[in-house]
Amino acid sequence: MSHTLHPLKKQRLQRSELAVPGSNPTMIEKAAASAADYIFLDLEDAVAPPDKIAARRNIIEALNGIDWKARGKTMSIRINGLDTHYMYRDVVEIVEAAGRHIDTILVPKVGVPADLYMVEAMLNQIETAMGFTHRIGLEALIETALGMANVEAIAATPGRLEALHFGVADYAASNRARTVVIGGLNPDYPGDQWHFALSRMTVACRAYGLRAIDGPFGDFSDPEAYVASARRAAALGIEGKWAIHPSQIALANDVFSPPATEVSRARRIIEELQKAAAEGKGAAALDGKMIDAASERMARNVIVVADAIAAAG
């Protein structure tokens, strides 16, 4: 094991992340009653330019007017990109007025570490000026060729960064990839055309103590394809996925929740290795298979998620 270690910066339950347009107050109210672990109120792609200012007002009202914590929600806002003139007002107006109710800010189309530095510098000043007692985290959307080319450097950004998200739609556009549905598989490609990007982003996350989250699947009329996409992501180490429609929330929660049998086995692994350690052994056997220190690390990953789900009720 290298002497350089980056422990997980922040543990959050993020199996399902519901995307909600800030321009639609009715959808925001419904989101509060949903089963989503995480909600991001969107100011970017889901909001047309003429509605950006109204969306800010809606989000401020919703953050201040709904008791999101009592409903077990982690709250995020997706601001507009740094290449727009909306971004600075998104941060200043919403954080000053409702920052006490924001857990993280999702920064779109992050291409270089300096993109996050700019938002972090703004948050440092606003939090100090407003006397906030909590620290708002940052999450970065990796959804361009530039962002993926620099994903390791972005992941290593010091400060508030907690998670990376894979934004498959803009990533496909940036790479001029041929797609059939957002997040879906092109039958002309022999396998999963998103595998490399998801895997690279996940490795960067785990190397630097970040959560790894998969982005949207556009066809909400095809739950089987959504589940298949989520399972492919989970197999790589992704811990959650966006829901662009309420029907996708339960699907994500199910895929990214460890099954009861897996949790039970994880606890048995810990118990058997503790017994082996008491006998001076570094490995043990469970159900006819060898288990060792690596098995324990994998088991504890499962238990952490199971405990977080149990705590969330």
C-alpha positions as CSV (number, residue, x, y, z in Angstrom):
1,M,0.0,0.0,0.0
2,S,1.3,3.4,-1.0
3,H,2.2,5.8,1.8
4,T,0.1,8.4,-0.1
5,L,-3.6,7.8,0.8
6,H,-6.7,9.8,0.2
7,P,-9.5,8.7,2.4
8,L,-13.1,9.3,1.4
9,K,-13.8,13.0,1.8
10,K,-17.5,12.8,2.6
11,Q,-19.8,9.8,3.0
12,R,-23.3,10.6,1.7
13,L,-26.0,8.2,0.6
14,Q,-26.4,9.0,-3.1
15,R,-28.1,5.9,-4.7
16,S,-30.6,8.0,-6.5
17,E,-30.3,11.6,-7.5
18,L,-33.4,13.3,-8.8
19,A,-33.0,16.1,-11.3
20,V,-35.6,18.8,-10.9
21,P,-35.9,21.9,-13.1
22,G,-35.8,25.0,-11.0
23,S,-38.3,26.6,-13.3
24,N,-41.1,24.2,-12.2
25,P,-42.2,24.8,-8.6
26,T,-44.8,21.9,-8.8
27,M,-42.1,19.4,-9.6
28,I,-39.9,20.8,-6.7
29,E,-42.7,20.2,-4.3
30,K,-43.3,16.7,-5.5
31,A,-39.6,15.9,-5.3
32,A,-39.7,16.7,-1.6
33,A,-42.1,13.8,-1.1
34,S,-40.1,11.4,-3.3
35,A,-37.9,8.5,-2.2
36,A,-34.8,10.0,-3.7
37,D,-31.7,10.1,-1.5
38,Y,-30.4,13.2,-3.3
39,I,-32.1,16.1,-5.1
40,F,-30.5,18.7,-7.3
41,L,-32.5,21.7,-8.3
42,D,-31.4,22.6,-11.8
43,L,-30.5,26.0,-13.2
44,E,-28.7,24.7,-16.2
45,D,-29.8,22.5,-19.1
46,A,-33.4,21.9,-17.8
47,V,-34.1,25.7,-17.7
48,A,-34.6,27.8,-20.8
49,P,-32.6,31.1,-20.9
50,P,-35.8,33.3,-20.4
51,D,-36.6,31.3,-17.2
52,K,-33.2,31.4,-15.5
53,I,-34.0,34.4,-13.2
54,A,-37.3,33.0,-12.2
55,A,-35.7,29.6,-11.5
56,R,-33.3,31.2,-9.1
57,R,-36.3,32.7,-7.2
58,N,-38.1,29.4,-7.2
59,I,-35.1,27.5,-5.8
60,I,-34.5,30.1,-3.1
61,E,-38.2,29.9,-2.0
62,A,-38.1,26.1,-2.1
63,L,-34.9,25.7,-0.1
64,N,-36.1,28.1,2.6
65,G,-39.7,26.9,2.6
66,I,-39.5,23.1,2.7
67,D,-37.9,21.2,5.5
68,W,-35.7,19.0,3.3
69,K,-33.7,17.6,6.2
70,A,-36.9,16.3,7.9
71,R,-37.6,14.5,4.7
72,G,-34.2,12.9,4.7
73,K,-33.0,14.7,1.5
74,T,-29.5,15.8,0.6
75,M,-29.9,19.0,-1.4
76,S,-27.8,20.3,-4.3
77,I,-28.2,22.9,-6.9
78,R,-26.7,22.7,-10.4
79,I,-25.5,26.1,-11.4
80,N,-25.0,27.3,-15.0
81,G,-21.6,26.8,-16.6
82,L,-18.6,29.0,-16.1
83,D,-18.8,30.0,-19.7
84,T,-22.2,31.7,-19.2
85,H,-23.1,35.0,-17.6
86,Y,-25.7,33.3,-15.4
87,M,-23.2,31.4,-13.2
88,Y,-22.0,34.1,-10.9
89,R,-25.5,35.3,-10.1
90,D,-26.6,31.6,-9.5
91,V,-23.9,31.3,-6.8
92,V,-24.2,34.7,-5.2
93,E,-28.0,35.0,-5.1
94,I,-28.9,31.5,-4.1
95,V,-26.1,30.9,-1.6
96,E,-26.6,34.2,0.1
97,A,-30.4,33.7,0.4
98,A,-30.6,30.0,1.1
99,G,-27.1,28.6,1.5
100,R,-27.9,27.2,4.9
101,H,-30.0,24.6,3.2
102,I,-27.6,23.6,0.5
103,D,-25.4,20.6,1.0
104,T,-23.5,20.7,-2.3
105,I,-23.2,22.6,-5.6
106,L,-23.0,20.7,-8.8
107,V,-20.7,22.4,-11.3
108,P,-21.3,21.5,-14.9
109,K,-18.9,20.9,-17.7
110,V,-15.8,21.0,-15.5
111,G,-12.8,20.9,-17.8
112,V,-9.8,21.9,-15.6
113,P,-9.2,22.2,-11.9
114,A,-9.3,26.0,-12.0
115,D,-13.0,25.8,-12.8
116,L,-13.6,24.4,-9.3
117,Y,-11.2,26.9,-7.8
118,M,-13.4,29.8,-9.1
119,V,-16.5,28.4,-7.5
120,E,-14.7,27.6,-4.3
121,A,-13.3,31.1,-4.0
122,M,-16.8,32.5,-4.3
123,L,-18.2,30.2,-1.7
124,N,-15.3,31.0,0.7
125,Q,-16.2,34.7,0.6
126,I,-20.0,34.2,0.7
127,E,-19.9,31.8,3.7
128,T,-17.6,34.1,5.6
129,A,-19.7,37.2,4.9
130,M,-23.0,35.4,5.8
131,G,-21.6,33.7,8.9
132,F,-22.5,30.2,7.8
133,T,-21.5,27.4,10.2
134,H,-21.5,24.7,7.6
135,R,-19.4,24.2,4.6
136,I,-21.0,23.6,1.2
137,G,-19.5,20.8,-0.8
138,L,-18.7,20.8,-4.5
139,E,-19.5,18.1,-7.1
140,A,-18.1,18.2,-10.6
141,L,-19.8,17.0,-13.8
142,I,-17.4,15.3,-16.2
143,E,-19.2,15.7,-19.5
144,T,-16.7,17.0,-22.0
145,A,-13.6,15.6,-23.7
146,L,-11.5,18.2,-21.9
147,G,-12.9,17.2,-18.6
148,M,-12.3,13.5,-19.2
149,A,-8.8,14.2,-20.5
150,N,-8.1,16.0,-17.2
151,V,-10.2,13.9,-14.9
152,E,-7.4,12.8,-12.6
153,A,-6.2,16.4,-12.1
154,I,-9.8,17.5,-11.4
155,A,-10.3,14.6,-8.9
156,A,-7.1,15.7,-7.1
157,T,-8.4,19.3,-6.6
158,P,-8.1,20.2,-2.9
159,G,-10.8,21.7,-0.9
160,R,-14.6,21.2,-1.2
161,L,-14.8,18.6,-4.0
162,E,-16.7,15.5,-2.9
163,A,-17.9,13.7,-6.0
164,L,-17.7,13.4,-9.8
165,H,-20.7,12.7,-12.0
166,F,-20.6,11.3,-15.5
167,G,-22.7,13.5,-17.9
168,V,-23.2,11.1,-20.7
169,A,-25.3,13.4,-23.0
170,D,-22.8,16.3,-23.3
171,Y,-19.9,13.9,-23.2
172,A,-21.3,12.2,-26.3
173,A,-21.8,15.6,-28.0
174,S,-18.3,16.7,-27.1
175,N,-16.8,13.5,-28.6
176,R,-19.2,13.6,-31.6
177,A,-20.3,10.1,-30.6
178,R,-23.2,8.5,-32.4
179,T,-26.0,7.7,-29.9
180,V,-29.5,6.4,-30.0
181,V,-30.7,7.6,-26.5
182,I,-29.1,9.5,-23.7
183,G,-27.0,6.9,-21.8
184,G,-28.1,4.1,-24.1
185,L,-26.0,1.7,-26.1
186,N,-25.4,2.1,-29.8
187,P,-25.9,-1.3,-31.5
188,D,-23.0,-0.6,-33.8
189,Y,-20.6,-0.6,-30.9
190,P,-19.5,-4.1,-29.8
191,G,-20.2,-3.7,-26.1
192,D,-20.7,-0.7,-23.8
193,Q,-19.4,2.5,-25.4
194,W,-19.4,4.3,-22.0
195,H,-17.4,1.7,-20.2
196,F,-14.0,3.4,-20.6
197,A,-15.3,6.8,-19.5
198,L,-17.1,5.5,-16.5
199,S,-14.2,3.3,-15.5
200,R,-11.7,6.1,-15.8
201,M,-13.8,8.5,-13.8
202,T,-14.4,5.9,-11.1
203,V,-10.7,5.1,-10.7
204,A,-10.0,8.9,-10.4
205,C,-12.7,9.2,-7.7
206,R,-11.4,6.2,-5.7
207,A,-7.8,7.4,-6.0
208,Y,-8.6,10.8,-4.4
209,G,-11.4,9.9,-2.0
210,L,-14.5,11.0,-4.0
211,R,-17.9,9.5,-4.6
212,A,-18.5,8.3,-8.2
213,I,-22.0,9.0,-9.6
214,D,-23.5,8.0,-13.0
215,G,-25.6,10.5,-14.9
216,P,-28.9,10.3,-16.8
217,F,-30.7,7.6,-18.9
218,G,-33.0,9.4,-21.2
219,D,-35.7,6.9,-22.0
220,F,-37.7,6.8,-18.9
221,S,-40.3,4.6,-20.7
222,D,-37.7,1.8,-20.7
223,P,-37.1,0.7,-17.0
224,E,-35.3,-2.5,-18.1
225,A,-32.7,-0.5,-20.0
226,Y,-32.3,1.9,-17.1
227,V,-31.7,-0.9,-14.7
228,A,-29.2,-2.6,-17.1
229,S,-27.3,0.7,-17.3
230,A,-27.3,1.2,-13.5
231,R,-26.0,-2.4,-13.0
232,R,-23.2,-1.9,-15.4
233,A,-22.2,1.3,-13.5
234,A,-22.5,-0.5,-10.1
235,A,-20.3,-3.3,-11.3
236,L,-17.5,-0.7,-11.9
237,G,-17.8,0.8,-8.4
238,I,-20.3,3.6,-9.1
239,E,-22.5,4.2,-6.1
240,G,-25.5,6.0,-7.5
241,K,-27.3,7.3,-10.6
242,W,-29.4,10.2,-11.7
243,A,-33.2,9.9,-12.0
244,I,-34.6,12.3,-14.6
245,H,-38.1,11.0,-13.9
246,P,-39.6,9.9,-10.6
247,S,-40.2,6.4,-11.9
248,Q,-36.4,5.9,-12.0
249,I,-35.9,6.6,-8.3
250,A,-36.9,3.2,-7.0
251,L,-34.9,1.5,-9.8
252,A,-31.7,3.3,-8.7
253,N,-32.3,2.7,-5.0
254,D,-32.7,-1.0,-5.7
255,V,-29.7,-1.4,-7.9
256,F,-27.3,0.6,-5.6
257,S,-28.5,-1.0,-2.3
258,P,-26.6,-4.1,-1.4
259,P,-28.9,-7.2,-1.2
260,A,-29.5,-8.6,2.3
261,T,-27.6,-11.7,1.4
262,E,-24.5,-9.6,0.5
263,V,-24.8,-7.6,3.7
264,S,-25.0,-10.8,5.7
265,R,-22.0,-12.3,4.0
266,A,-20.0,-9.1,4.6
267,R,-20.7,-9.2,8.3
268,R,-19.7,-12.9,8.4
269,I,-16.5,-12.1,6.6
270,I,-15.6,-9.6,9.3
271,E,-16.5,-12.1,12.0
272,E,-14.5,-14.9,10.5
273,L,-11.4,-12.7,10.0
274,Q,-11.6,-11.5,13.5
275,K,-11.6,-15.1,14.7
276,A,-8.6,-15.9,12.4
277,A,-6.7,-12.8,13.8
278,A,-7.3,-14.0,17.3
279,E,-5.6,-17.3,16.3
280,G,-2.7,-15.5,14.7
281,K,-3.9,-16.1,11.1
282,G,-4.1,-13.5,8.3
283,A,-6.6,-15.4,6.2
284,A,-9.7,-17.6,6.8
285,A,-12.2,-19.7,4.9
286,L,-15.9,-18.9,4.4
287,D,-18.3,-21.2,2.5
288,G,-15.3,-23.0,1.0
289,K,-13.6,-19.8,-0.3
290,M,-10.5,-18.0,1.0
291,I,-11.0,-14.6,2.6
292,D,-8.3,-12.2,3.6
293,A,-7.6,-8.5,4.3
294,A,-8.8,-7.5,0.8
295,S,-12.0,-9.4,1.5
296,E,-12.4,-7.4,4.6
297,R,-12.0,-4.1,2.8
298,M,-14.7,-5.1,0.3
299,A,-17.0,-6.2,3.1
300,R,-16.6,-3.0,5.0
301,N,-17.6,-1.1,1.8
302,V,-20.8,-3.0,1.7
303,I,-21.5,-2.5,5.4
304,V,-21.0,1.3,5.2
305,V,-23.7,1.6,2.6
306,A,-26.0,-0.8,4.4
307,D,-25.6,1.2,7.6
308,A,-26.2,4.5,5.8
309,I,-29.4,3.1,4.3
310,A,-30.6,1.9,7.7
311,A,-29.8,5.2,9.3
312,A,-31.8,7.0,6.6
313,G,-34.8,4.9,7.6
